[in-house]
Amino acid sequence: MASDISVSQFIQAMNDTLAATHAMVTVVGEVSGYKEWNGRLVFFDLKDEEAVVNCMIPLGMLRAPVEDGMRIRVHAAVKLTQKGRFTLNVKRVEPVGEGHLQRQFELLKAKLEREGLFAPERKRPAPAFPRRIAVVTSLESAAYRDFRKTVDARWGGVEIIAAHTQVQGETAPETVAAAIAYIDQLSPDVDVLVVTRGGGGLEDLAAFNSEKVVRAVAGSRAPTVVGVGHETDVSLSDMAADVRAATPSDIARHIVPDREELRASLARDRRVMAGSMTGYIAQQRTWLNQRVAAMERAIDIPRYMERVTRSKTMLVRQQQQLLARQREHLTGLQRTLGSYDPDAVLRRGYALVRRQQALIREAARVSVGEQVVIQLAQGQLEAEVTDVRAEEDHTSQ
């Protein structure tokens, strides 16, 4: 005959058995009786037409809002409470069905709007001439290739720091948020942060509608440009970004100028300034002639001719000086444009050395035997490193 055990011992034995046989279960049902307790825990019932079970989850583990009537899937551990009731200690919650995903999207959107995360006054402009761009995306995606191709075609010479992440799936929110946190550590060296991925349905874009990722985008130290999905897709991360772009190529057009358009704009400005100066000089000459004619009629010309000549000489000198300053300003703008053109640097005999598309600045970062690509003004060379002589950095002495 089995020995007697206490009620608490019985419950402990049942929990040990449940842990051994059903460590984790996945249950689908409808939320009922949702309530938050003390800002730390969430309690609700999960039910279907025939049964109901109690559920509990820490508030911090709830990735997106849940409400009564929502159909969800929970991943949980089963436990028998001290009062003899089964409960599910929930580890993860997922909405079930496109309609419930949309409802969860709307709930989180309303919550973050109340906090001001989407407010226009929070938006920062992207820099006009970024030198260092950070990109958070899947490096194997077409979105990343399109972005790089457009940046290189429009401007070039920009350093791109790529942080590879999962953009879809269970771990995607954590990896995207972690990548943004990593980029934040590089600030202020990063001029702008890009977050992007290709298109998809609401479930495909779920990571970029998660609270963790949206808050990471809103809290970025660098200005953010987000382009998730196609032109018709708008994620919560898009709404939290400083600049929203429709596609990866559109992101590139937002953050780097087109060098050909800039050259044409400078040429137009020079023509306009030259025309303005010509008109100004003609206007002043007419005014001066009118004044001289009036003086001839009103005063003794010989007595004032020398004074008029001095004034005319001074006016012409001032006009010439103003024109010279404007020419000097235009020349400075042309030099600035030339300094941004990597092709001009290559034509002076310099070369760009890359390893797997990454720009190499220090010899110490390359090992003997590695393959590198040397970009010249005309063509490129593929080479193998046979010797490395790293120069000592004296900048900190």
C-alpha positions in Angstrom: 0.0 0.0 0.0 1.4 3.4 -1.0 2.4 5.8 1.8 0.4 8.9 2.4 1.6 12.2 0.9 0.6 15.8 1.7 -1.4 18.0 -0.7 1.7 20.2 -1.4 3.8 17.1 -2.1 1.1 15.8 -4.5 1.1 19.1 -6.4 4.9 19.2 -6.5 4.9 15.6 -7.9 2.4 16.6 -10.5 4.5 19.6 -11.6 7.6 17.4 -11.8 5.7 14.9 -14.0 4.4 17.8 -16.2 7.9 19.2 -16.5 9.2 15.8 -17.5 6.5 14.9 -20.0 5.2 18.3 -21.3 8.1 20.8 -20.8 6.6 23.1 -23.3 3.2 23.1 -25.0 1.7 25.2 -27.8 -2.0 26.1 -27.4 -4.3 28.1 -29.6 -7.4 29.8 -28.4 -9.3 33.0 -27.8 -8.2 35.6 -25.2 -10.7 36.4 -22.4 -10.5 38.3 -19.2 -7.2 40.1 -20.1 -5.8 42.2 -17.2 -2.5 43.7 -16.2 -1.3 43.5 -12.5 1.1 45.9 -10.9 2.7 46.9 -14.2 4.6 43.6 -14.2 2.4 40.6 -15.0 -0.5 39.9 -17.4 -3.3 37.4 -16.7 -5.8 36.2 -19.1 -7.9 33.1 -20.0 -7.4 31.1 -23.2 -10.6 29.4 -24.3 -12.4 27.6 -27.1 -16.0 26.3 -27.4 -15.6 23.6 -24.7 -12.8 24.6 -22.3 -10.8 27.4 -20.7 -7.3 27.6 -19.1 -5.6 30.3 -17.1 -2.5 32.0 -18.6 0.2 34.3 -17.1 3.1 36.1 -18.8 5.5 38.9 -17.6 4.5 42.2 -19.2 8.0 42.7 -20.6 7.8 39.4 -22.6 4.6 40.5 -24.4 6.0 41.7 -27.7 2.7 43.3 -28.9 -0.6 44.3 -27.4 -3.3 41.6 -26.8 -7.0 42.2 -26.1 -10.1 40.2 -25.4 -11.5 38.3 -28.4 -8.1 38.1 -30.2 -7.2 34.6 -31.4 -3.6 33.8 -30.4 -1.1 30.9 -30.1 0.9 30.6 -26.9 4.1 28.7 -26.2 4.0 27.9 -22.5 5.0 25.6 -19.6 2.1 23.8 -17.8 1.9 24.2 -14.0 -0.5 23.1 -11.3 -1.0 25.9 -8.8 -1.2 25.5 -5.0 -5.0 25.8 -5.3 -5.1 22.9 -7.7 -5.8 24.8 -10.9 -3.9 24.3 -14.1 -2.2 27.4 -15.5 0.0 28.1 -18.5 3.2 30.1 -17.8 3.5 31.7 -21.2 6.9 32.3 -22.8 5.7 33.6 -26.2 2.5 34.9 -27.8 1.7 35.0 -31.5 -1.5 36.2 -33.2 -3.3 33.7 -35.4 -4.7 34.8 -38.8 -4.2 37.9 -40.9 -7.1 39.7 -39.3 -5.6 39.3 -35.8 -2.2 40.4 -37.0 -3.8 43.6 -38.3 -5.6 44.1 -35.1 -2.4 43.7 -33.1 -0.8 46.1 -35.5 -3.5 48.7 -34.9 -3.3 48.3 -31.1 0.5 48.8 -31.0 0.2 51.7 -33.4 -2.3 53.4 -31.1 -0.1 52.8 -28.1 3.1 54.2 -29.7 1.2 57.2 -31.1 0.0 58.1 -27.6 3.7 58.1 -26.5 4.6 60.4 -29.4 7.0 58.1 -31.2 5.5 59.0 -34.6 5.3 62.8 -33.9 6.5 65.0 -36.8 8.5 67.2 -34.4 10.7 64.3 -33.6 11.9 63.8 -37.2 15.5 64.7 -38.0 16.7 65.4 -41.6 19.1 63.1 -43.3 22.6 64.6 -43.8 23.1 66.1 -47.3 26.6 64.6 -47.9 27.0 61.5 -45.7 30.4 59.9 -45.5 29.5 56.9 -43.4 26.3 55.0 -43.8 25.2 52.0 -41.6 22.8 49.5 -43.0 20.7 46.9 -41.0 19.4 44.2 -43.3 20.0 40.8 -44.7 23.2 41.0 -46.7 21.9 38.2 -48.9 18.8 40.1 -50.0 18.0 41.8 -53.2 17.1 44.9 -51.1 20.8 45.2 -50.0 22.1 44.8 -53.5 19.7 47.4 -54.9 20.7 49.9 -52.2 24.5 49.4 -52.8 24.1 49.7 -56.6 22.1 52.9 -56.4 24.5 54.5 -53.9 27.5 53.7 -56.0 25.8 55.0 -59.2 24.7 58.3 -57.7 27.6 59.3 -55.5 30.3 56.8 -54.6 33.2 57.1 -52.2 30.8 56.5 -49.2 31.8 54.0 -46.5 29.0 51.5 -45.8 28.9 49.6 -42.5 26.6 46.6 -43.1 25.1 44.8 -40.1 23.6 41.4 -41.2 20.4 40.4 -39.5 17.4 38.1 -39.8 14.6 40.1 -41.3 11.9 37.4 -40.9 11.1 34.7 -38.4 10.9 34.2 -34.6 14.4 35.7 -33.9 14.2 38.6 -36.3 13.0 41.3 -33.8 15.8 40.5 -31.4 18.5 40.5 -34.1 17.3 43.7 -35.8 17.1 45.5 -32.4 20.6 44.2 -31.5 22.0 45.4 -34.8 20.6 48.9 -34.2 22.1 48.9 -30.7 25.5 47.9 -32.2 25.3 50.8 -34.7 24.5 53.1 -31.8 27.8 52.2 -30.2 29.6 53.6 -33.3 27.8 56.9 -33.1 28.8 59.8 -33.8 30.9 58.2 -36.5 27.8 57.1 -38.4 26.1 59.8 -40.3 22.8 58.0 -41.1 21.2 54.6 -40.3 19.4 52.6 -42.9 16.9 49.8 -42.1 15.5 47.9 -45.0 14.1 44.7 -46.4 12.0 43.6 -49.4 8.3 43.3 -49.6 5.9 40.8 -48.1 2.6 40.3 -46.3 1.8 41.5 -42.8 3.2 38.3 -41.3 6.5 38.6 -43.3 7.0 42.2 -42.0 6.1 41.3 -38.4 9.6 41.9 -37.1 9.4 45.6 -38.3 6.0 45.9 -36.6 7.3 44.6 -33.3 7.6 47.0 -30.3 11.2 46.2 -29.7 12.3 47.1 -33.3 10.1 50.2 -33.5 11.5 51.5 -30.2 15.1 50.8 -31.4 14.5 52.8 -34.6 12.9 55.7 -32.7 15.8 55.7 -30.2 18.7 55.6 -32.7 21.3 58.2 -32.1 21.9 58.6 -35.9 19.1 59.9 -38.2 17.2 56.9 -39.5 15.9 56.1 -43.0 13.6 53.1 -43.2 12.3 51.3 -46.2 10.4 48.1 -45.5 8.4 46.2 -48.1 7.0 47.7 -51.3 5.6 51.2 -51.9 2.2 50.2 -50.6 3.6 48.6 -47.4 3.9 50.9 -44.3 5.4 49.3 -41.2 5.5 50.8 -37.7 9.2 51.1 -38.1 8.6 53.3 -41.2 6.4 55.5 -39.0 9.0 55.8 -36.3 11.9 56.6 -38.7 13.1 60.2 -39.4 12.7 59.6 -43.1 10.4 56.9 -44.7 11.4 55.6 -48.2 9.3 53.4 -50.4 12.0 51.0 -51.7 15.7 50.3 -51.0 16.6 52.3 -54.2 14.5 55.1 -53.0 16.4 55.1 -49.7 19.6 55.7 -51.6 18.0 58.6 -53.5 17.0 60.1 -50.1 20.5 60.0 -48.5 23.1 60.6 -51.3 23.0 63.3 -54.0 23.4 62.7 -57.7 26.8 64.0 -58.7 25.7 64.8 -62.3 22.7 66.7 -61.0 24.9 68.6 -58.6 27.4 69.6 -61.4 24.5 70.8 -63.5 23.1 72.8 -60.6 26.5 74.5 -59.9 26.8 75.4 -63.6 23.3 76.9 -63.6 24.1 78.9 -60.4 27.2 80.3 -62.0 25.3 81.4 -65.1 22.6 83.0 -63.0 25.2 84.9 -60.8 27.1 86.1 -63.9 23.8 87.4 -65.4 22.9 89.1 -62.2 26.2 90.8 -61.9 26.0 92.0 -65.5 22.6 93.4 -64.9 23.7 95.0 -61.7 26.7 96.7 -63.4 24.5 98.0 -66.2 21.9 99.3 -63.8 24.6 101.2 -61.8 26.2 102.6 -65.0 22.8 103.9 -66.1 22.2 105.5 -62.6 25.7 107.0 -62.7 25.1 108.5 -66.2 21.8 109.9 -65.1 23.4 111.5 -62.1 26.2 113.0 -64.2 23.7 114.4 -66.6 21.7 116.0 -63.8 24.8 117.5 -62.3 25.8 118.9 -65.7 22.5 120.8 -65.8 22.5 121.9 -62.1 26.1 122.7 -61.1 29.4 123.9 -62.4 30.9 120.8 -64.1 34.6 121.7 -63.8 34.3 122.1 -60.1 32.8 118.6 -59.5 34.2 116.6 -62.3 37.1 115.3 -60.3 34.8 114.2 -57.5 32.5 112.3 -60.0 35.5 110.6 -61.5 36.7 109.4 -58.0 33.2 108.1 -57.2 33.0 106.3 -60.6 36.4 104.7 -60.0 35.4 103.5 -56.5 32.1 102.1 -57.8 33.8 100.1 -60.6 36.4 98.8 -58.1 33.7 97.6 -55.7 31.9 95.9 -58.5 35.0 94.2 -59.6 35.8 93.1 -56.1 32.3 91.7 -55.7 32.6 89.8 -59.0 36.0 88.4 -57.9 34.5 87.2 -54.6 31.7 85.5 -56.4 34.1 83.8 -58.8 36.3 82.7 -55.9 33.2 81.2 -54.2 32.2 79.3 -57.3 35.8 78.0 -57.6 35.6 76.7 -54.0 32.4 74.9 -54.7 34.0 73.2 -57.8 36.9 72.1 -55.7 34.6 70.7 -53.0 32.7 68.8 -55.7 36.0 67.4 -57.1 37.1 66.3 -53.6 34.0 64.1 -53.3 34.6 62.4 -56.7 36.5 59.2 -56.2 37.3 58.9 -59.9 39.3 62.2 -59.7 41.4 60.7 -56.9 42.0 57.5 -58.9 43.1 59.6 -61.9 45.8 61.2 -59.8 47.5 57.7 -59.4 45.8 56.5 -56.2 44.0 53.2 -55.9 41.2 51.6 -53.8 41.9 48.2 -52.3 38.9 46.0 -51.3 38.5 42.6 -49.7 35.1 41.1 -50.3 33.6 44.5 -51.1 35.0 46.0 -47.9 37.4 49.0 -48.2 40.9 48.4 -46.7 42.4 51.4 -44.9 45.1 49.7 -42.8 47.7 47.0 -43.8 47.3 45.4 -40.4 43.8 44.3 -41.3 45.0 42.1 -44.2 46.8 38.7 -43.9 49.3 37.1 -46.2 47.5 34.9 -48.7 44.3 36.8 -48.8 42.8 37.9 -52.1 42.2 41.6 -52.7 40.8 43.7 -55.6 42.7 46.9 -56.6 40.5 49.5 -58.2 42.4 51.8 -60.6 41.3 54.8 -62.6 40.8 52.5 -65.6 40.0 48.9 -64.7 40.8 46.7 -61.6 43.4 44.1 -60.6 42.9 41.0 -58.5 45.9 40.2 -56.3 47.1 38.0 -53.6 48.8 39.5 -50.5 52.4 38.1 -50.2 53.7 40.5 -47.5 52.2 42.8 -44.9 54.1 45.8 -43.5 51.9 47.7 -41.2 53.0 51.2 -40.3 52.8 52.3 -36.7 50.0 54.8 -35.9 51.7 58.0 -34.6 48.4 60.0 -34.4 47.9 59.3 -30.7 51.5 60.3 -29.6 
